[in-house]
Amino acid sequence: MRTMCSRALRGALALLALLCMAAGMSANADEPAEDWPTASLAESGFFDDLGEKIDAGVADGRFAGLHSVLLVRHGKLVLERYYEGEDEVRGRPRGTVDFSPEDLHDLRSVTKSIVGLLYGIALAEDNVPSLDTPLLDAFPEYADLADDPQRQRMTVAHALSMQLGTEWDESPSYADPRNSEIAMDRAPDRYRYVLDRPMVAEPGTRWTYNGGATAILARLIEKGTGKPLADYAEEKLFSPLGIVTYQWVKGHDGAHIAASGLRLRPRALARIGQMVLDGGRWEGRQVVPEDWLVRSFETRAEVDRDVDYGYHWWLGKPPPEGPRWVGAFGNGGQRLQIMPRGNMLMVVTAGNYNSPDAWKVPVGVLLDAVLPSIER
């Protein structure tokens, strides 16, 4: 049972962390967590002991660092678990947090997939360049870069599929300045930094995980809409879904960190997942064009034998009728995994930041607990 003391400590630590960071736009932090219709595990086709299985995995260390698990099936919240653990806000320690539905959490690179959704919305409104547009045409302020014919062939589609053909390395820890995303965030001009990387392959021929591509997409959204990224997200995505509380961390240049800066409550992320699962609709309103989701979930690059990549979304290898799952993943174990055939989605937040094995916790929760608990 949580005590008044632990709640006060949690609030103080959260406030301290937020005061120390370069904060993006945020709605009223006192707003209650996003409401959900609920159903029991048994009603939703799961064995009743699923929650206890996850609790046991946290207790015995198999799911170490787990902060929350939410499971939604047939549009209803069927499982919601929160735990205590060490946390950060974009690398700044928050201390130990006793998580609850009201707590915002770093999404890290889950943010990339949300920027992908925003590009689709802006494209349907004719506010951003078409996918075959050369990137340098959309950035005339960097006309000097157009001297390279190969660089001229980079398009919006290449940014969406992370096949720019430029040198980029996010394999070092995100605490390491040699990491390309961190170097971009520290550069005097983040957009020139991305577009000016040495060319190492013909655009469209090699997939390289690239947060710089997301920054470029975000800048195109801002240019085309005349609004900061977070303002546009609030108007076109968050507000229609009833998401009233969020934070989008800014860089030293005042730009919202498009690749990894968004903080949401797990229930809010689940709303985004349910909207995607329902073909871009929420409560009868088309929030994201359905055809954009179809395009986004087509394989654009093969990452490994199990995973493909679309337009800023990870994809389970597809049988003929489409991907087995669609996912948004983030450093530390953050995950939104959408499973259309089971009409369900899973949200996981965790605090295993910069660990190369962070993926094992959300995968373990899914493979060792959730899927074996499906009764029908």
C-alpha positions as CSV (number, residue, x, y, z in Angstrom):
1,M,0.0,0.0,0.0
2,R,1.3,3.4,-0.9
3,T,1.8,5.8,2.0
4,M,1.3,9.5,2.1
5,C,5.0,9.9,2.6
6,S,5.9,7.9,-0.6
7,R,3.4,10.0,-2.6
8,A,4.9,13.2,-1.3
9,L,8.4,12.0,-2.0
10,R,7.4,11.0,-5.5
11,G,5.9,14.4,-6.2
12,A,8.9,16.2,-4.8
13,L,11.3,14.2,-6.9
14,A,9.2,14.6,-10.0
15,L,9.0,18.4,-9.5
16,L,12.7,18.6,-9.0
17,A,13.4,16.7,-12.2
18,L,11.0,18.8,-14.2
19,L,12.5,22.0,-12.9
20,C,15.9,20.9,-13.9
21,M,15.0,19.9,-17.5
22,A,14.4,22.0,-20.6
23,A,10.6,21.4,-20.6
24,G,8.4,21.4,-23.6
25,M,4.7,22.2,-23.6
26,S,2.7,20.6,-20.8
27,A,-1.0,20.6,-19.8
28,N,-2.3,20.7,-16.3
29,A,-0.4,18.1,-14.3
30,D,-3.3,17.8,-11.9
31,E,-5.6,16.4,-14.6
32,P,-6.6,12.8,-13.8
33,A,-5.2,10.0,-15.9
34,E,-7.0,9.2,-19.1
35,D,-10.1,7.1,-18.4
36,W,-10.6,3.7,-20.0
37,P,-13.5,1.2,-20.2
38,T,-12.5,-1.9,-18.4
39,A,-13.1,-5.7,-18.6
40,S,-11.8,-8.6,-16.5
41,L,-9.1,-10.9,-17.7
42,A,-11.5,-13.8,-17.9
43,E,-14.0,-11.8,-19.9
44,S,-11.2,-10.9,-22.4
45,G,-9.9,-14.4,-22.9
46,F,-7.0,-14.5,-20.5
47,F,-6.3,-16.7,-17.5
48,D,-6.9,-14.9,-14.2
49,D,-3.4,-15.2,-12.9
50,L,-1.7,-13.0,-15.6
51,G,-1.1,-10.1,-13.2
52,E,0.4,-12.4,-10.6
53,K,2.8,-13.8,-13.3
54,I,4.0,-10.4,-14.0
55,D,4.3,-9.5,-10.3
56,A,6.4,-12.7,-9.8
57,G,8.7,-11.7,-12.7
58,V,9.4,-8.4,-11.1
59,A,10.0,-10.0,-7.7
60,D,12.4,-12.6,-8.9
61,G,14.3,-10.2,-11.2
62,R,13.2,-11.5,-14.6
63,F,11.4,-8.2,-15.2
64,A,13.9,-6.0,-13.3
65,G,13.4,-2.3,-14.0
66,L,9.7,-2.7,-15.1
67,H,7.7,0.4,-14.3
68,S,4.3,-0.4,-15.8
69,V,2.3,-2.9,-18.0
70,L,-1.0,-2.1,-19.6
71,L,-3.0,-4.6,-21.7
72,V,-5.9,-3.6,-23.8
73,R,-8.1,-6.1,-25.7
74,H,-11.3,-5.4,-27.7
75,G,-11.0,-1.8,-26.8
76,K,-11.0,-2.4,-23.0
77,L,-8.3,-2.1,-20.4
78,V,-8.0,-5.6,-19.0
79,L,-4.7,-5.4,-17.0
80,E,-2.8,-2.4,-15.4
81,R,0.2,-2.9,-13.2
82,Y,2.6,-0.3,-11.7
83,Y,5.8,-0.8,-9.8
84,E,8.5,1.1,-8.0
85,G,11.9,1.9,-9.6
86,E,14.6,4.3,-10.4
87,D,13.8,6.7,-13.2
88,E,15.1,9.5,-15.4
89,V,13.8,12.5,-17.4
90,R,16.0,12.5,-20.6
91,G,19.0,11.3,-18.6
92,R,18.4,13.4,-15.5
93,P,17.8,11.2,-12.5
94,R,14.4,11.4,-10.8
95,G,15.3,9.0,-8.0
96,T,13.0,6.2,-6.9
97,V,9.4,6.6,-8.2
98,D,6.4,4.7,-6.9
99,F,4.6,4.7,-10.3
100,S,0.8,5.2,-10.6
101,P,-1.5,6.0,-13.5
102,E,-0.9,9.7,-13.0
103,D,2.8,9.6,-13.6
104,L,4.3,10.8,-16.9
105,H,7.0,8.6,-18.3
106,D,9.8,9.1,-20.9
107,L,8.8,7.4,-24.1
108,R,12.3,7.9,-25.6
109,S,12.2,6.6,-29.2
110,V,8.5,5.7,-29.1
111,T,8.4,9.4,-29.9
112,K,9.6,8.7,-33.4
113,S,6.6,6.7,-34.3
114,I,4.3,9.5,-33.0
115,V,6.1,11.9,-35.2
116,G,5.5,9.5,-38.1
117,L,1.8,9.7,-37.3
118,L,2.0,13.5,-37.3
119,Y,3.6,13.6,-40.7
120,G,0.8,11.6,-42.1
121,I,-1.8,14.0,-40.7
122,A,0.1,17.0,-42.0
123,L,0.5,15.3,-45.4
124,A,-3.3,14.8,-45.7
125,E,-3.7,18.5,-45.0
126,D,-1.2,19.3,-47.7
127,N,1.1,21.1,-45.2
128,V,4.2,19.1,-45.8
129,P,6.2,17.9,-48.9
130,S,5.1,14.8,-50.7
131,L,7.2,11.6,-50.1
132,D,9.1,11.9,-53.3
133,T,10.3,15.4,-52.6
134,P,14.1,15.8,-52.4
135,L,14.9,16.9,-48.8
136,L,17.3,19.6,-49.9
137,D,14.5,21.1,-52.0
138,A,12.6,21.5,-48.7
139,F,15.7,23.1,-47.0
140,P,16.8,25.9,-49.4
141,E,18.7,27.4,-46.5
142,Y,21.3,24.7,-47.0
143,A,21.7,25.2,-50.8
144,D,25.5,24.6,-50.5
145,L,24.8,20.9,-49.7
146,A,23.1,20.5,-53.0
147,D,26.5,20.4,-54.8
148,D,26.6,16.6,-54.0
149,P,24.3,14.8,-56.6
150,Q,24.0,11.8,-54.3
151,R,22.8,13.9,-51.4
152,Q,20.3,15.6,-53.7
153,R,18.6,12.2,-54.1
154,M,17.6,11.9,-50.4
155,T,13.8,12.2,-50.2
156,V,11.1,12.5,-47.6
157,A,10.4,8.8,-48.0
158,H,14.0,8.0,-47.3
159,A,13.7,9.9,-44.0
160,L,10.5,8.1,-43.1
161,S,12.1,4.7,-43.7
162,M,15.5,5.7,-42.3
163,Q,17.3,5.0,-45.5
164,L,19.0,8.3,-46.1
165,G,22.4,6.7,-47.0
166,T,24.3,9.0,-44.6
167,E,26.8,8.1,-41.9
168,W,24.9,7.7,-38.6
169,D,25.7,5.7,-35.5
170,E,23.5,5.3,-32.5
171,S,25.2,2.2,-31.2
172,P,27.1,4.0,-28.4
173,S,25.2,4.7,-25.2
174,Y,22.9,7.7,-25.3
175,A,25.0,9.0,-22.5
176,D,28.0,9.0,-24.9
177,P,28.6,12.2,-27.0
178,R,29.8,9.9,-29.8
179,N,26.2,8.7,-30.3
180,S,25.0,10.5,-33.4
181,E,21.6,11.5,-31.9
182,I,23.4,13.1,-28.9
183,A,25.9,14.8,-31.3
184,M,22.9,16.2,-33.2
185,D,21.3,17.5,-30.1
186,R,24.5,19.3,-29.2
187,A,25.2,20.7,-32.7
188,P,24.7,24.5,-33.3
189,D,22.3,23.6,-36.1
190,R,20.7,20.2,-35.7
191,Y,19.1,20.1,-39.2
192,R,22.4,21.0,-41.0
193,Y,24.1,18.4,-38.9
194,V,21.7,15.7,-40.1
195,L,21.7,16.7,-43.8
196,D,25.5,17.2,-43.9
197,R,26.6,13.7,-42.7
198,P,29.0,12.0,-45.1
199,M,27.2,9.8,-47.7
200,V,28.0,6.1,-47.3
201,A,25.3,4.6,-49.5
202,E,22.9,5.4,-52.2
203,P,19.7,6.8,-50.6
204,G,17.1,4.1,-50.3
205,T,19.5,1.1,-50.4
206,R,20.6,0.8,-46.7
207,W,18.7,1.0,-43.5
208,T,20.4,2.7,-40.6
209,Y,18.6,3.6,-37.3
210,N,18.6,7.4,-37.4
211,G,17.0,9.9,-35.0
212,G,18.2,12.6,-37.3
213,A,15.7,11.5,-39.9
214,T,12.9,12.1,-37.3
215,A,14.3,15.6,-36.6
216,I,14.1,16.4,-40.3
217,L,10.5,15.2,-40.5
218,A,9.6,17.3,-37.4
219,R,11.1,20.4,-38.9
220,L,9.1,19.9,-42.1
221,I,5.9,19.7,-40.0
222,E,6.9,22.9,-38.2
223,K,7.7,24.7,-41.5
224,G,4.5,23.6,-43.2
225,T,2.1,24.2,-40.3
226,G,3.8,27.3,-38.8
227,K,3.5,25.7,-35.4
228,P,5.9,24.2,-32.9
229,L,5.9,20.4,-33.0
230,A,4.2,20.0,-29.6
231,D,1.5,22.5,-30.5
232,Y,0.6,20.6,-33.7
233,A,0.6,17.3,-31.8
234,E,-1.7,18.7,-29.2
235,E,-4.1,20.1,-31.8
236,K,-4.2,17.2,-34.2
237,L,-3.4,14.1,-32.1
238,F,-3.5,14.6,-28.3
239,S,-6.7,16.7,-28.0
240,P,-8.8,14.5,-30.3
241,L,-7.8,11.5,-28.1
242,G,-8.5,13.2,-24.9
243,I,-4.9,13.4,-23.9
244,V,-4.6,16.5,-21.7
245,T,-1.3,16.0,-19.9
246,Y,2.1,15.6,-21.6
247,Q,5.6,17.0,-21.8
248,W,7.8,17.3,-24.8
249,V,11.4,18.1,-23.8
250,K,13.3,20.8,-25.7
251,G,16.9,21.0,-26.7
252,H,19.3,23.8,-26.1
253,D,18.1,25.5,-29.3
254,G,14.5,25.5,-28.2
255,A,13.4,22.8,-30.6
256,H,11.3,20.0,-29.3
257,I,13.4,16.8,-29.3
258,A,11.6,14.9,-32.0
259,A,13.5,11.7,-31.8
260,S,13.0,10.9,-28.1
261,G,11.7,13.8,-26.1
262,L,8.0,13.0,-25.5
263,R,6.6,12.1,-22.0
264,L,3.1,10.6,-21.7
265,R,1.2,8.5,-19.2
266,P,0.9,4.9,-20.1
267,R,-2.9,5.2,-20.5
268,A,-2.4,8.0,-23.0
269,L,0.1,5.9,-25.0
270,A,-2.5,3.1,-25.0
271,R,-5.1,5.5,-26.5
272,I,-2.7,6.2,-29.3
273,G,-2.3,2.4,-29.8
274,Q,-6.0,1.8,-29.8
275,M,-6.6,4.6,-32.3
276,V,-4.0,2.9,-34.6
277,L,-5.6,-0.5,-34.0
278,D,-8.9,1.0,-35.1
279,G,-7.6,2.3,-38.4
280,G,-6.8,5.8,-37.2
281,R,-10.2,6.4,-35.6
282,W,-11.1,7.4,-32.1
283,E,-14.7,7.7,-30.9
284,G,-16.0,8.0,-34.5
285,R,-13.5,10.6,-35.6
286,Q,-10.8,9.9,-38.1
287,V,-7.6,11.3,-36.4
288,V,-4.9,9.8,-38.6
289,P,-5.8,8.9,-42.2
290,E,-6.2,5.2,-42.6
291,D,-4.3,5.1,-45.8
292,W,-1.4,6.6,-44.1
293,L,-1.3,3.8,-41.5
294,V,-1.5,1.3,-44.4
295,R,1.5,2.9,-46.0
296,S,3.4,3.2,-42.8
297,F,3.0,-0.5,-42.0
298,E,4.3,-1.7,-45.3
299,T,7.8,-3.2,-45.2
300,R,10.3,-0.6,-46.3
301,A,13.5,-2.2,-45.0
302,E,14.5,-5.6,-43.5
303,V,16.2,-5.1,-40.2
304,D,16.8,-8.7,-39.3
305,R,15.2,-12.1,-39.7
306,D,12.4,-11.3,-37.3
307,V,11.8,-7.5,-37.7
308,D,11.1,-5.2,-40.6
309,Y,10.8,-1.4,-40.7
310,G,8.0,0.7,-42.2
311,Y,7.6,4.5,-42.1
312,H,8.9,5.1,-38.5
313,W,7.3,1.9,-37.1
314,W,8.8,-1.5,-36.4
315,L,7.0,-4.4,-38.0
316,G,6.8,-8.1,-37.1
317,K,7.7,-10.2,-40.2
318,P,4.5,-10.4,-42.2
319,P,2.5,-13.4,-43.4
320,P,0.6,-12.5,-46.6
321,E,-2.2,-10.6,-44.8
322,G,0.1,-8.0,-43.1
323,P,2.5,-7.6,-40.2
324,R,2.1,-9.9,-37.2
325,W,2.5,-6.9,-35.0
326,V,3.3,-3.2,-35.2
327,G,5.6,-1.6,-32.6
328,A,7.0,1.6,-31.3
329,F,10.1,1.0,-29.2
330,G,12.2,3.3,-26.9
331,N,15.5,3.2,-25.0
332,G,15.1,1.6,-21.5
333,G,12.4,-0.8,-22.4
334,Q,9.6,1.5,-23.5
335,R,7.2,-0.2,-25.8
336,L,3.8,0.1,-27.6
337,Q,3.1,-3.2,-29.3
338,I,-0.1,-3.5,-31.4
339,M,-1.3,-7.0,-32.3
340,P,-4.1,-6.8,-34.8
341,R,-5.0,-10.5,-35.0
342,G,-5.6,-10.7,-31.3
343,N,-7.3,-7.2,-31.3
344,M,-5.1,-6.2,-28.5
345,L,-2.2,-4.0,-27.5
346,M,0.4,-3.8,-24.8
347,V,2.2,-0.8,-23.3
348,V,5.3,-1.2,-21.2
349,T,7.4,1.4,-19.5
350,A,10.7,0.6,-17.8
351,G,13.9,2.2,-16.4
352,N,16.7,0.2,-18.0
353,Y,18.0,3.2,-19.8
354,N,21.2,2.7,-22.0
355,S,21.2,-1.1,-21.2
356,P,21.8,-3.2,-24.3
357,D,19.5,-5.8,-22.8
358,A,16.6,-3.4,-22.1
359,W,14.5,-5.1,-24.8
360,K,14.4,-8.3,-22.8
361,V,12.0,-6.9,-20.3
362,P,9.1,-6.0,-22.6
363,V,9.8,-9.1,-24.8
364,G,9.8,-11.2,-21.6
365,V,6.5,-9.8,-20.4
366,L,4.9,-10.5,-23.8
367,L,6.4,-14.0,-24.4
368,D,6.6,-15.3,-20.9
369,A,3.5,-13.9,-19.3
370,V,0.9,-12.3,-21.8
371,L,0.9,-14.7,-24.7
372,P,0.9,-17.9,-22.6
373,S,-2.0,-16.5,-20.6
374,I,-4.3,-16.3,-23.6
375,E,-7.1,-18.8,-23.1
376,R,-9.1,-17.9,-26.3
